Structure formats: C-alpha cells, structure tokens
C-alpha cells in the first residue's frame, strides 16, 4: 500500500514539472517584436507603418512597400524630368530644377542627379549665400589692376595699380588734350553752322535787291509781274519727276520750312494765295503756317500742282539756293528722281 501511494506521488510531481516546462498558449513573439517601437536605419531603410523596408535605389521611387520587416520593396524608375539622388521610400520622384534666365546649364538633369546651374558670363553668386539672382561682376577702376577674374562663384578681385610717375603724367596729358579737342568741336560746329546760314541769307538778300526787278532779257519789270523765264541750266537741274504723285509732293513740304521768313508772304502771294488767306495763318507757328498754306495751295491747284511750281516761285524771288537745296533733299529722301 505504501509503495502504491509513493508511485502516485512521483507521477503527480513529474506531471507538474512537465507542465511548468512546456510553454503555454500566448501571443506570437514575432508579433510582439513588430508592435514595439520601430527604429529603422535611415541610410538603408524607410519606415512603413510598423515595418522597416529596404530603400529603393537612386533613380527610382517606391511602387509597392515590402510585406515583411527588412524586406525589399517593389520600385519603379523615375520618369523623364524627375530624379532621386539617394536611396528612398518616396511615392514619386522629385521634379528637375530649371535654370533662371541669368544662369546656364552645367549638367542636365538625369534620373539620379538634379540639374546643375551656374551664373552666365559676367555674373556670379557666392556659394555661401542664397543665389536668388546673379550679381554683376565688378570692373576694376582705371587706377586698379585685376588680381583674379570673375567666375560664376566669385567676384572680380582688384588692387591698386603701382605708382608710375611717367605713365601718370602721360595719361594726364592725354586727358587734357582730349578735353580740349572736345571743347573745340563743341564750340566750332555751332559757329560754322551759324556763319554758313548768315552768309546764305546775305547772298540771297543781295541777289533779291539786284535781280528782283530784272526781266528775262535784262529789262526792268514790276515786282509782282509774271514769273521770269528759266534758263536752260535751271530747266536741266530741276528736271525731276515724283515717285508717288502728289504724295511725293506732300512729302517735300517739310523742306520749305527753310524758307527765309522775310520772303514768306511774297512767296505765297506768288503762288496765287490772297493776302487775307496768308494773314489768317499768322497766329500759327512758322512751321505750321508753312504747311497749312502749302496744303491750301495744293487744294487750289489740284492735280495740276507740281513741285516745279514751288521751285519756280523761289527762283523768281531770287531764292535759288533754297530751291537747289530742296531739290537735293527731295531726291535724297526718295520722293523724286532725276528724269
């Protein structure tokens, strides 16, 4: 009996020991690992929920994440115009940058590298500052020399030119001579123009006083008599024809602004305009007065109006040089051509 009781106790102890050693039912250890705080290797992995997945290589982006911790994702290559430079878990690639108008492309954008830009020649951006716009390269002054030329990332460097007494004195002399030449030109040009205009007016006035009363054959004639005859030389010189009819004639009206103001009224009376019509334009400026009266004459003459009529009136008033100048300008402007 004692042996039977002892055997039962041994069996009970053995069974209890086996139950303690066998693991009981409980949560999956692997599941507990994923639910803990996840720390991924930033250089090699990206985090997707509670999983760490291997990065997609440069030039690609994530298409489908990995199904298991540390697994490889399904990646897709970047489209044209996009890129990724590093391993990543991005859903799409980054857009390529565009260079500004003041920059030029150093390297075109590819799937693994963004566009590289630099300032165009004549501009620069310091690499330690935000390059929002390229700055203009500096120029060394006349008393400086270039130490280092301007580059896309650095400005021109200058330093003072070493003193050279002989060279400085030569430059000073050159500057003085150049200044005197400029001053002389500024003074002489207006003076020559004024003298030529005064001589021209004086010559026309002398001819008017001497020849105004002479007829075709040298006989005396009244001041307002019929126009004098043209010589063969005048007929040949003024033998021009319009390029575009009356439009060419109108284009020459501006050349009559050079008409001596002392002959203004007599000129238009010679064209057949009445004193009342001529005086009605006295309130206008001289230039506007000339144009208005010429247009009135053109309307009055109609299709019979010719530039020769105006030139004949000038020569009748002994303003031959003015007539010659108008002919030259009319031909130069392309309104008339020699026949």
Order of alpha helices (4+ residues) and beta strands (2+ residues): alpha-alpha-beta-beta-beta-beta-beta-beta-beta-beta-beta-beta-beta-beta-alpha-alpha-beta-alpha-alpha-alpha-alpha-alpha-alpha-beta
